[in-house]
Amino acid sequence: MAKTKLNVNNIEIVLYKQNEDEYISLTDMAKFRDSDRTNYIIQNWMRTRNTIEFLGLWEQLRNPDFKSIEFDAFKNESGSNSFTLTPKKWIESTNGIGIISKSGRYGGTYAHKDIAFEFASWISPTFKLYLITEYQRLKEIETNQYNLEWNVKRILSKTNYHIHTDAVKNFILPDKNYEKDKEWLVYAEEADLLNVALFNCTAKDWREANPGLTKKSMNIRDIASINELAILSNLETLNAQMIKEKVDKFNRYLKLKEIARYQLSVLNEKDFMKALKKLDDNVYVEQKKKLE
């Protein structure tokens, strides 16, 4: 369950992905109205007829197990002065999946992004616009091919993107012939298959050769250049495809190593940093015109 945070008008709003769907915290969003009465605000929204009809239609389109009879009862009661509805009651009664109640550190009421945007409209049209703008900014970061997950962003934030700290300059690569000694392949996990193809080293062997850096919670990928991280992302995709094609582990390793060497030779000839154009603090794209 991957979590991230949106920052909307200085309010941190938790967003997490469950399977392929994204859910946004209604509890955090309700703080825009009143940070001390978030539950009341959500319940006040859920008691309206428009909200009930929207939730019901969304569930009918997305949820084959949705209980329509219970939904009809809520719809008939909605709007009356005596009608009240909590997220938990809605979920338990209708078997709804669009709204989720969670406990723990990131507890509260969450809703699928379609429903969350509807809630944002009820809170404030201005707030909804800010929320959509921040959400789209996040999507740009995730889809930009040069923002390779959080570790690339971390590298770009350093004054020297090649090396994180002075101590990393002293890392050691194990002196082993992985192509000749194939015993490691038998028990190797997919991550180490990629490590050896790209770095010529398993994670375990690197840790044993660099105990000082290991104590600092560093690993083999922490010493990678941005070019190597770009290639690693490509290798993960290629490896997944070959697994689907039922290519055996040894032949996958040989193919991945060949591709890694070729791509690294191409990228190392290019000054990657000069080829980047900064759109904002988080988004980088390749310059379209030739740089001097």
Sequence and secondary structure as in RCSB ss.txt:
>XXXX:A:sequence
MAKTKLNVNNIEIVLYKQNEDEYISLTDMAKFRDSDRTNYIIQNWMRTRNTIEFLGLWEQLRNPDFKSIEFDAFK
NESGSNSFTLTPKKWIESTNGIGIISKSGRYGGTYAHKDIAFEFASWISPTFKLYLITEYQRLKEIETNQYNLEW
NVKRILSKTNYHIHTDAVKNFILPDKNYEKDKEWLVYAEEADLLNVALFNCTAKDWREANPGLTKKSMNIRDIAS
INELAILSNLETLNAQMIKEKVDKFNRYLKLKEIARYQLSVLNEKDFMKALKKLDDNVYVEQKKKLE
>XXXX:A:secstr
 EEEEEEETTEEEEEEEETTEEEEEHHHHHTTT TT HHHHHHHHHTSHHHHHHHHHHHHHH TT  HHHHHHHH
HHTTSTT    HHHHHHHH  SSEEEE STT EEEEEHHHHHHHHHHH HHHHHHHHHHHHHHHHHHH TT  HH
HHHHHHTSSSTT SSGGGGG       TTT  HHHHH  HHHHHHHHHHSS HHHHHHH HHHHHTT  GGGG  
HHHHHHHHHHHHHHHHHHHTT  HHHHHHHHHHHHHHHHHHHTTS TGGGEEESSSS EEE SS   
